[in-house]
């Protein structure tokens, strides 16, 4: 049953956020989102450390009781045009506290000022920096939502295609899998989706893809080769206009023998997972944490499962 809290949030998003999402003044949108994010309190137990990279900044999120050798690499969403460390800080810090895992996030360069492949290049830099810090690839897990979910897949495909060490597991929340705009759920779910507009693919192509082939697997991951891909959790809402993206990714990965899970949440919309405190989000986080603990071989996995079951 859908919680009362999520029903209220859903109606608010439908009436306020979705029309606002049509605004293409990216600088203003970014600033508005960051101003709102700065109103959120960050738990004092969390230690934040700034790490400069070549073209962006990485932030280390350290929490009590987390193992020092394991880490989440988090890639924020925002349609490749908005979002960053500040706007995603509340979500990732609370997630880390609950998971008892440290994480890194970054302000990867944003379109349209920095179109493809700049955001992906920055994600590669972040991953390689983790390796240079001494993290074993099998102690790194990737987490991302929306555009960040797309980038987790693109990054792993790029690493695999170049015979680089792969992460232990990937959770891609509501990714854009196909940017051609031809999947049925774009029209089928447009009336129930709370956050995204029907012209999502066109906007992304104009801002992010530019003259590149939209069928490039590092842009539209459904065209990638998933043979020998790490364990993958695809988590999404029933009301997503991106619903078919995850279903197709699941089918493609499954045929290649990937340990892949498709998790669909009833009456949920795009990016519901990042609304911290909503009952459905908490349960979705629990699923992701169990997935990460399992594939990281985290000793506290069984204890965590017993505590939240």
C-alpha positions, 0 to 999 in steps of 0.5 A: 500500500502506498504511504500517506507521505508518498501520496502527498509528495507525489501530488506536490511534485505533479503540481509544482516540480514537473512544470518547473522542470521545463525551465531551461535556464540551467544556471538558475535551476542549479542555484535554486536547487543548491539553495534549497539543499543548503537548508538541510542539516547534515548529521554531525557524525559525518566527516566531509573531505574535499579532494580536487581532481583534474576537472572537478571536485570529489567529496569523501563522506566518512561515517562511524563504524564503516570499514576503511577498505570499502567504498561507494562511488556515488554519481548524482542525477539531474539530467546531465545539466544540474545537481552536484555535491551540495544538492546530493549531500543529504541523500548520500550522507544519510545513506552512508550512515545507515549502510555503515559504508563510506562514499565519494561523490563529485561535481562532474562537469555539467551540460550544456557547457560541458557536454558528452563526454566530459561528465563521463570523463570526470567519472572515470577520473573519480574511479581511477583516483579511488584506485590510486588511493589504494582501493581494490576495485572489488571493494568499490560499488557504484551507485547513481540515480537518473543521469547518474544511473546512466553514468554508472552503466556507461562507466562500467561499460567503458572500463570493461571495454578497455580491460580495466578492473571492474567494481564489485557491483552496480546499483543503477536507479531509474537510468536513462537507458535509451536516448532515442526517445522511442521506448513505449513508456515515454508515452504510456506513463507520461500522465502518471510520472511526477517528475519528468516531462515527455520531451526528456530525450530531446532535451538531453540530446540537445544539451548533452549529446550534441553531434555524437551518435545517440546510439553510442553505448556510453550515451545509451547503455542499452547498446552496450555489451554486457558480457562479464558485467558485474552484478547489477541492481536496476531499481525504479518506480512503476510510474517512470516514463523511463520504465522500459529503459530498465526493463530492456537493460534487464533483459539484455543483461540477463541474456549475457548471463549477468547477475541482474535484478530488476526491482520495480516499486509500486506507484513510485515515480522517477527518482523517488529514492532520493527523497530521504525519510519517505517510507518507500525510499527507506525500504528501497535503500534497505534493498540497495544496502543489502545488495552492496553488503552482499557483494562487498562481503561486508561482515555486518551484512547478516546483522543489518538484515536481521535489524531491518527485517 
